[in-house]
């Protein structure tokens, strides 16, 4: 017997929506990783990324099938072009050879929005491009034979089959022998498309991969489109624009596999021991090596490699470490813990080598090795031994590999060993698979950042960009404190030196004399000495005229060191005539001491030099040049010690690495300066570390000598000029130290400025990533809703089919007494006989039956009916007759006045909004509401413009004509006209329209779900609604039963009959009402389904039992909503919400999958406020006789 079956379109819809959801789910996961990666690059703090299955908004169990997951290894994507376009490479120095048993493969994902019409892969060997395979239409003609027809099956133009499904990752394969590549070395591949766009993953043969997003060495890129490389994370959403991250591309990848140590705080490691195949025979001229890749986003602070040469790690462990000294195992600077400098370059594979002699390996074999980190993440490649590098001859050093992608024989593995395949070595760490921030990568490669020390550069990934900028600012501020204090101290000392050399008044003359400016600008200390002698003799002569002092001017930092001793002033040449000097002094702008009085007359700084305090006049008469020099010596020592302290602080902070600020910093000295100890002119700042004797020598003055009679230097007591010259030179040296420090600070400031530019770019990338995450969240919400609705419709259809088959079986069992079987004939006249299905005639008129009883309409349709209520009365055929009942002018004027009050409220009403998260249908529903609400607002403004005073002077007919054009049906219902009959009739008109809308929506809801889905797709493709006056234009309209078609068309005819056919605005309004009823019945908006859970298990429940439920969004629950309870993808029960509380709702079961069921907390609940009110369902239940 014939059995009813479920239409395959239901399962096809579920499969399509499930794939869309999987694609959106995968795309969101990739974008989440990108966003977390960028935020980590900014803040330095790891960002947790939820797992795919950890999502409270999920309506059921979600996975990536059939879309993905994407393959491992990164890839590349083509551009969107029309016609033929390709990107290719050739000339690879590492060719690839497939065996006859292997199939060549390439992972591909066709753009679902722009799929190509044809796809071709071409392989190049030593003879050229003569091996091709293509999928899809025969539009790419390269290598096509001159004879024959599609599909071609020759090696130069082999047709494999149709294009793979768009939007999912598929591995394309073709036998190597089919394209003539069995045992043939390939050095190039071309990826060709006709129209559209596609993304490609790893390419290779069999289970071997040749390349992903890192091309083979020596490859030459070509094609009419650029190579756009994708990281592994990019493959989650290969067609999304991503400017914030770029794929990780190490310049060198070691052969073989490796292993990775995941990021953890503090000390963490994995190691092996007890290998029966040890690393033995390590010569004294050989190095131990390990390939290392430090994660560029979460690098460790210290990396330690341990080799075990005996039974015990404590006594037989040999260690070398890079970076900070944080792991205190063994004795530092010994074979048990040998420091090897700064961490290697981040984000690159680096071979670390340690001479075996430094570790005292001797002749012992290595049976264990440990890979230890402090913080961070790192990957490791091959380990073994290698000959030490030689310069003559250089030669090629061959590695002796102990192990790489698998443990040596007999080894015991301890810790978490995560092995890496050769292809995974390109992106060996989780962060590397996401990529690296393009803003940070550009910053790291900038010369202003590479000028910093390696340890300072490492602070960028460790601290994040914000933390790195704070780190640089702190260093700049600390160094600025030294320079600011130093220059200020120099000004104070200069004033004090002037006081020591002469009286206060003479010192003021010295500071303001134009002749002194010439001395201060002299080129050498010798000239300074000569000119000072002449000047001191001149200033002791009597003053002929008083000097006029200008306003004080502070000493500038950018003067020459010698000029820093005095206040800056204009240059005036010195002359021999004292009178002329004084005359020029009177006509030249002169300057007084710029320092405050408390500085000019301050006592010497206690403890800096053995000075004595005497009268200023006594200093001029007997110049205390020695004391001035001692001040200069003390100032130099103080400056050097402060810079030395800065070096010690920064070096300690950087784990022993000298900061770039003080790298190769030199301290200048005078000729025969004691601290130079024979060095020429300067001494390294680092020489003072831990050398107190050398620090003390900074206070010792250089000896003064003259040639003796025998030509040998002979010590003499320095005179005033020599001592003052030494003072000036010492001050010059001190200022030079400060200038050197200040000049080096400019590099830090340049780095900080460049960081600010990167910060702006990075913040922009984070903002763009956040926007993309929100967009994909909207798409995922729509896809989830589509899956939920499609599955609910499928379950509904299954229940209907099950009921039909059960009824048929019951009829056969209870009513049919016997079955007659007829032997089939070769022909059947009965099948060929003409027939006609008669439509039933004894049917009740649909509209009156509907108006007697109907249910509420959905909220969205109710909003549209509210808009219809405020439409002009001229929109309705029956409204003018009702308006005629207001038969006095004053009553009409009062109606208009009340309408103006109502219109002021309408114009202030908030415009309806809609969210893209509601999907296409939700957007179209929102657009209809907005469009009609705007039209009503225009009418309300027209009502407000009516002049009551003007209308009061007109006749009833004039007032009635103007009122009919602008006042609404709602104005008549609520008007202050005092006519109860008028309000009642207007209200009845509106209630009839609203009731028929409810019936139409219910009737639409009773149509088969597959038909409704098709209606929804058609209705959501147009911004303007198609003409729905005749529903016969809807898809599959004829497949609906006659009774249902008759009722739906009758309801539609009634609605259109309520408006004048010549009033286009009124017809458009009713058309939108019908369209909204259809859309709401065909496919509920996203907001209609609410996800929920069981708060606690319930057992042994059946139909009629009350159960507790909870919802993620409790505010959207209502009494009467349906709750569908799923376990996995199986519908376990249906319930109706009977009570809503603060935390839980109570629902009564109306259907269960078996007589008695148990519901645990792992079930999922879908609350849906949609209700099926179709008369078709009533008839199917046997309640309506036809």
Secondary structure, 3 states (H helix, E strand, C coil): CCCCCCCHHHHHHHHHHHHHHHHHHHHHHHHHHHHHHHHHHHHCCCCCCCCCCCCCCCCCCCCCCCCCCCCCCCEEECCCCCCEEEEEEECCCCCEEECCCCEEEEEEEECCCCCCCEEEEEEEECCEEEEEEEEECCCCCCCCCCCCCCCCEECCEEEEECCCCCCCCEEEEEEHHHHCCECCEECEEEEEEECCCEEEEEEEECCEEEECCCCCCCCEEEECCCCEEECCHHHHHCCCCCCCEECCCCCCCCCCCEEEECCCCCEEEEEEECCCCCECCCCCCEEEEEEEEECCCCCCCEEEEEEECCCCHHHHEEEEEEECCCCCCCCCCECCEEECCCCCCECCEEEEEEEHHHHCCCCCCECEEEEEEECCCEEEEEEEEEECCCCCCCCCCCEEEEECCCCCCCCEEECCCEEECHHHHCCCCHHHHHCEEHHHHHHHHCHHHHCCCHHHHHHHHHHHHHHHHHHHHHHHHHHHHHHHHHHHHHHHHHHHHHHHHCCHHHHHHHHHCHHHHHHHCCCCHHHHHHHHHHHHHHHCCCCCCCCCCCCCCCCCCCCCCCHHHCCCCCCCCCCCCHHHHHHHHHHCCCCCCCCCHHHHCCCCCCCCCCCCCCCHHHHHHCCCHHHHHHHHHHHHHHHHHHHHHHHHHHHHHCCCCCCHHHCCCEEECCCCCHHHCCCCCEEEHHHHCCCHHHHHHCCCCCCCEEECCCCCEEECCCCHHHHHHHHHHHHHHHHHHHHHHHHHHHHHHHHHHHHHHHHHHHHHHHHHHHHHHHHHHHHHHHHHHHHHHHHHHHHHHHHHHHHHHHHHHHHHHHCCCCCCCCCCCCCCHHHHCCCCCCCCCCCCCHHHHHHHCCCCCCHHHHHHHHHHHCCEHHHCCCHHHHHHCCCCHHHHHHHHHHHHHHHHHHHCCCCCCCCHHHHHHHHHHHHHHHHHHHHHHHHHHHHHCCCHHHHCCCCHHHHHHHHHHHCEHHHHHHCCCCCHHHHHHHHHHHHHHHHHHHHHHHHHHCCCHHHHHHHHHHHCCCCCCCCCCCHHHCCCHHHCCHHHHHHHHHHHHHHHHCCCCCCHHHHHHHHHHHHHHHHHHHCCCHHHEEEEECCCCEEEECCCCEEEEEECCHHHCCCCCEEEEEECCEEEEEEEEEEECCCCEEEEEEEECCCCEEECCCCEEEEECCCCCCHHHHHHCCCCCC
